[in-house]
Amino acid sequence: MTGYGKCVVDYNGKKIHAEIKSLNSKNLDLSVRAAMSYRDKEMEIRQLISQRLLRGKIDFSLWIEKDENQMATPINKGLVKEYYRQIQETIAETGVPEPSDWMSLLLRMPDVLTKVEQEETSDEEWAVVRSAIEKSIDELDSFRRQEGEALKAKFTDKLNNITSLLASVEPYEKGRSERIRQQIVDALEKTLKVDYDHNRLEQEMIYYIEKLDIAEEKQRLSNHLKYFAETMDGEIGQGKKLGFIAQEMGREINTLGSKSNQAEMQNIVVKMKDELEQIKEQVANVL
């Protein structure tokens, strides 16, 4: 979800800057700062951005860089002349000495430095500004897509690693039931040296082995891995779903770990957890 975009356009001696930044967020959190000239367009700007960017903490700025001629506050020359004339008359009538610095005095007189009234944005100018906003969003979107492709490659690599690790569990499953049975029998006959009901032992063994069976967990984890990959290739805006699938993958891996009674299998489970954790760390970046 992170990204950055900027566009600068020229219009009537002004440079109009449109800049947009995005960080991770569960929802759309949009902040808009616009030059005074475009404050009345803020709702339209918000709609324009929210239609394109579904999630993320979005900061958008729109400002104007004017040339020196436009930045200078105009001097009301006619008013300066009138103040000068009236002051000269007053001096002649009263005999008050002339000021030593006429210009400093005159520039301090009311309304000599004319404040330019804010002009209404024309349709032509707004079309230029709107185009700049859209281009900045395009640039941010391109940035996001590049990040998305990199994340997809990383996720695919991690999914493949988990799939390979899951397959590596199979050799340790073979003969596991018989080894467990033999350990119990040895404990009864050699260590405890007691007689026992062989039929009852077989019944208990069946129950015990079923509790340790991981076939269902393996199948569900395999399905989640495929579903995660399919979702990545689906529509835009599936980040939350990918997060949910990752959670389900974690549950199955944890169950595999709790049912593993061999060091080799537990080591494999630890490796799968490590791969999944790297997926979870980055899935928040997915739109």
C-alpha positions as CSV (number, residue, x, y, z in Angstrom):
1,M,0.0,0.0,0.0
2,T,3.0,2.3,0.3
3,G,3.6,4.7,-2.6
4,Y,4.4,8.2,-3.8
5,G,3.4,10.3,-6.8
6,K,3.9,13.8,-7.9
7,C,3.0,16.0,-10.9
8,V,3.9,19.6,-11.7
9,V,2.1,21.6,-14.4
10,D,2.4,25.2,-15.6
11,Y,-0.6,27.5,-16.0
12,N,-0.5,31.2,-16.6
13,G,2.8,31.8,-14.9
14,K,2.0,29.5,-12.0
15,K,3.5,26.1,-11.2
16,I,0.8,23.8,-9.7
17,H,2.2,21.0,-7.6
18,A,0.1,17.9,-6.9
19,E,1.8,15.4,-4.4
20,I,0.4,12.3,-2.9
21,K,1.8,9.8,-0.4
22,S,0.5,6.5,0.9
23,L,1.3,4.3,3.9
24,N,-0.2,1.1,5.3
25,S,-3.6,1.3,6.9
26,K,-6.5,-1.1,7.5
27,N,-9.0,1.5,6.0
28,L,-8.8,4.6,3.8
29,D,-7.5,7.5,5.9
30,L,-7.4,10.5,3.6
31,S,-5.9,13.9,4.4
32,V,-6.1,16.7,1.9
33,R,-4.2,20.1,2.0
34,A,-5.1,22.4,-0.9
35,A,-4.1,26.0,-1.8
36,M,-6.7,28.6,-0.9
37,S,-7.6,28.9,-4.6
38,Y,-8.8,25.3,-4.7
39,R,-10.4,25.0,-1.3
40,D,-13.9,24.9,-2.8
41,K,-12.8,21.8,-4.8
42,E,-11.8,19.7,-1.8
43,M,-14.8,17.4,-1.9
44,E,-14.2,16.7,-5.6
45,I,-10.5,16.0,-4.8
46,R,-11.5,13.6,-2.1
47,Q,-13.9,11.8,-4.3
48,L,-11.3,11.6,-7.1
49,I,-8.7,10.0,-4.7
50,S,-11.1,7.7,-2.9
51,Q,-12.4,6.2,-6.2
52,R,-8.9,5.2,-7.1
53,L,-7.3,4.3,-3.8
54,L,-9.2,1.9,-1.7
55,R,-7.1,1.6,1.4
56,G,-4.1,3.3,3.0
57,K,-3.2,6.4,5.0
58,I,-3.2,8.9,2.2
59,D,-1.6,12.4,2.4
60,F,-2.4,14.7,-0.5
61,S,-1.1,18.2,-1.0
62,L,-1.9,20.7,-3.8
63,W,-0.1,24.0,-3.8
64,I,0.9,26.9,-6.2
65,E,4.4,28.2,-6.9
66,K,4.1,31.7,-8.4
67,D,6.8,33.6,-10.3
68,E,8.2,36.8,-8.7
69,N,5.9,39.2,-10.6
70,Q,2.8,37.4,-9.2
71,M,4.2,37.0,-5.7
72,A,4.9,40.8,-5.3
73,T,2.1,42.8,-3.6
74,P,1.0,45.6,-6.0
75,I,1.4,49.2,-5.0
76,N,-1.6,51.5,-5.5
77,K,0.3,54.3,-7.3
78,G,-2.8,56.5,-7.6
79,L,-3.4,56.3,-3.9
80,V,0.3,57.1,-3.2
81,K,0.1,60.3,-5.3
82,E,-3.1,61.4,-3.5
83,Y,-1.6,60.8,-0.1
84,Y,1.5,62.8,-1.2
85,R,-0.7,65.7,-2.4
86,Q,-2.7,65.8,0.8
87,I,0.4,65.7,3.0
88,Q,2.0,68.5,1.0
89,E,-1.1,70.6,1.5
90,T,-1.2,69.9,5.2
91,I,2.5,70.9,5.5
92,A,1.9,74.1,3.6
93,E,-1.1,75.0,5.9
94,T,0.4,74.0,9.2
95,G,4.1,74.6,8.7
96,V,5.0,71.1,9.9
97,P,8.4,70.0,8.5
98,E,8.5,67.6,5.6
99,P,9.3,64.0,6.4
100,S,12.9,62.9,5.8
101,D,11.7,59.6,4.2
102,W,8.7,60.1,2.0
103,M,8.6,56.6,0.6
104,S,8.6,54.9,4.0
105,L,5.8,57.2,5.1
106,L,3.7,56.7,2.1
107,L,4.0,52.9,2.0
108,R,2.7,52.8,5.5
109,M,-0.5,54.6,4.6
110,P,-3.8,52.6,4.5
111,D,-4.4,50.5,1.4
112,V,-1.3,51.6,-0.4
113,L,-0.1,48.0,-0.6
114,T,-3.1,46.5,-2.3
115,K,-4.2,43.0,-1.3
116,V,-5.1,41.0,-4.4
117,E,-8.5,39.5,-4.1
118,Q,-8.7,35.8,-4.6
119,E,-9.8,35.0,-8.1
120,E,-12.3,32.3,-8.8
121,T,-10.8,29.2,-10.4
122,S,-11.8,29.0,-14.0
123,D,-13.0,25.8,-15.6
124,E,-9.9,25.8,-17.8
125,E,-7.6,26.1,-14.9
126,W,-9.4,23.4,-12.9
127,A,-9.2,21.0,-15.8
128,V,-5.4,21.5,-15.7
129,V,-5.3,21.0,-12.0
130,R,-7.5,17.9,-12.1
131,S,-5.3,16.4,-14.7
132,A,-2.3,17.0,-12.5
133,I,-4.1,15.3,-9.6
134,E,-4.9,12.3,-11.7
135,K,-1.3,12.0,-13.0
136,S,0.0,12.1,-9.4
137,I,-2.4,9.2,-8.5
138,D,-1.3,7.3,-11.6
139,E,2.3,7.6,-10.5
140,L,1.4,6.4,-7.0
141,D,-0.6,3.6,-8.4
142,S,2.4,2.6,-10.6
143,F,4.6,2.6,-7.5
144,R,2.1,0.4,-5.7
145,R,1.9,-2.1,-8.6
146,Q,5.7,-2.5,-8.7
147,E,5.7,-3.1,-4.9
148,G,2.8,-5.6,-5.4
149,E,4.7,-7.5,-8.0
150,A,7.7,-7.8,-5.7
151,L,5.5,-9.0,-2.9
152,K,3.7,-11.5,-5.1
153,A,7.1,-13.0,-6.0
154,K,8.1,-13.2,-2.3
155,F,4.8,-14.7,-1.3
156,T,5.0,-17.3,-4.1
157,D,8.5,-18.2,-2.9
158,K,7.3,-18.6,0.7
159,L,4.3,-20.7,-0.4
160,N,6.5,-23.0,-2.4
161,N,8.8,-23.4,0.6
162,I,5.9,-24.3,2.9
163,T,4.6,-26.8,0.3
164,S,8.0,-28.4,0.0
165,L,8.3,-28.6,3.8
166,L,4.9,-30.1,4.1
167,A,5.9,-32.8,1.6
168,S,9.0,-33.5,3.6
169,V,6.9,-34.6,6.5
170,E,5.6,-37.7,4.7
171,P,8.7,-39.9,5.2
172,Y,8.5,-39.5,8.9
173,E,4.8,-40.5,9.0
174,K,5.5,-44.0,7.5
175,G,5.9,-46.5,10.3
176,R,5.0,-43.9,13.0
177,S,2.0,-45.8,14.2
178,E,4.0,-49.1,14.4
179,R,6.8,-47.3,16.3
180,I,4.3,-45.8,18.8
181,R,2.7,-49.2,19.3
182,Q,6.0,-51.0,19.8
183,Q,7.1,-48.4,22.4
184,I,3.9,-49.0,24.4
185,V,4.3,-52.7,24.2
186,D,7.9,-52.6,25.2
187,A,7.0,-50.4,28.2
188,L,4.3,-52.9,29.3
189,E,6.3,-56.1,28.8
190,K,9.9,-55.1,29.5
191,T,9.8,-52.2,31.8
192,L,6.6,-52.7,33.8
193,K,6.6,-56.5,33.2
194,V,2.8,-56.8,33.4
195,D,0.2,-58.9,31.6
196,Y,-2.3,-57.0,29.5
197,D,-5.4,-57.5,27.4
198,H,-4.1,-57.5,23.8
199,N,-7.6,-56.7,22.3
200,R,-8.0,-53.7,24.7
201,L,-4.5,-52.6,23.8
202,E,-5.3,-52.6,20.1
203,Q,-8.5,-50.6,20.7
204,E,-6.6,-48.0,22.7
205,M,-3.9,-47.9,20.1
206,I,-6.4,-47.1,17.4
207,Y,-7.8,-44.3,19.4
208,Y,-4.3,-43.0,20.2
209,I,-3.1,-43.2,16.6
210,E,-6.2,-41.4,15.3
211,K,-5.5,-38.5,17.8
212,L,-2.0,-38.2,16.3
213,D,-3.1,-38.5,12.6
214,I,-2.2,-35.4,10.6
215,A,-3.8,-36.3,7.2
216,E,-6.6,-33.8,7.6
217,E,-4.3,-31.0,8.7
218,K,-2.0,-31.6,5.8
219,Q,-4.9,-31.5,3.4
220,R,-6.4,-28.3,4.8
221,L,-3.0,-26.6,4.8
222,S,-2.4,-27.7,1.2
223,N,-5.9,-26.2,0.3
224,H,-5.0,-22.9,2.1
225,L,-1.8,-22.7,0.2
226,K,-3.6,-23.1,-3.1
227,Y,-6.3,-20.6,-2.1
228,F,-3.7,-18.0,-1.1
229,A,-2.0,-18.3,-4.5
230,E,-5.4,-18.1,-6.4
231,T,-6.4,-15.1,-4.4
232,M,-3.2,-13.3,-5.3
233,D,-4.1,-13.7,-9.0
234,G,-7.7,-12.5,-8.4
235,E,-9.2,-9.1,-8.2
236,I,-7.6,-6.0,-6.6
237,G,-8.4,-5.4,-3.0
238,Q,-7.8,-8.9,-1.6
239,G,-5.3,-7.9,1.1
240,K,-7.7,-8.6,4.0
241,K,-8.6,-11.9,2.6
242,L,-5.0,-12.9,2.3
243,G,-4.5,-12.0,5.9
244,F,-7.4,-14.3,6.9
245,I,-6.0,-17.2,4.8
246,A,-2.6,-16.7,6.4
247,Q,-4.3,-17.0,9.8
248,E,-5.9,-20.3,8.8
249,M,-2.6,-21.6,7.5
250,G,-1.1,-20.8,10.9
251,R,-3.8,-22.8,12.8
252,E,-3.1,-25.9,10.7
253,I,0.7,-25.6,11.1
254,N,0.2,-25.2,14.9
255,T,-1.9,-28.3,15.0
256,L,0.7,-30.2,13.0
257,G,3.2,-29.1,15.6
258,S,1.1,-30.3,18.5
259,K,0.6,-33.7,16.9
260,S,4.2,-34.1,16.0
261,N,5.9,-36.5,18.4
262,Q,9.2,-36.7,16.5
263,A,12.0,-34.2,16.6
264,E,12.4,-34.3,12.8
265,M,8.7,-33.4,12.3
266,Q,8.8,-30.6,14.9
267,N,11.9,-29.1,13.2
268,I,10.0,-29.0,9.9
269,V,7.0,-27.4,11.6
270,V,9.3,-24.7,13.0
271,K,10.6,-24.0,9.5
272,M,7.0,-23.7,8.2
273,K,6.2,-21.2,10.9
274,D,9.2,-19.1,10.0
275,E,8.1,-19.0,6.3
276,L,4.5,-18.2,7.3
277,E,5.6,-15.4,9.7
278,Q,7.4,-13.7,6.8
279,I,4.2,-13.8,4.8
280,K,2.2,-12.3,7.7
281,E,4.7,-9.5,8.1
282,Q,4.2,-8.4,4.5
283,V,0.5,-9.2,3.9
284,A,-0.4,-5.9,5.6
285,N,1.2,-4.1,2.6
286,V,-1.3,-5.7,0.2
287,L,-4.2,-3.6,-0.9
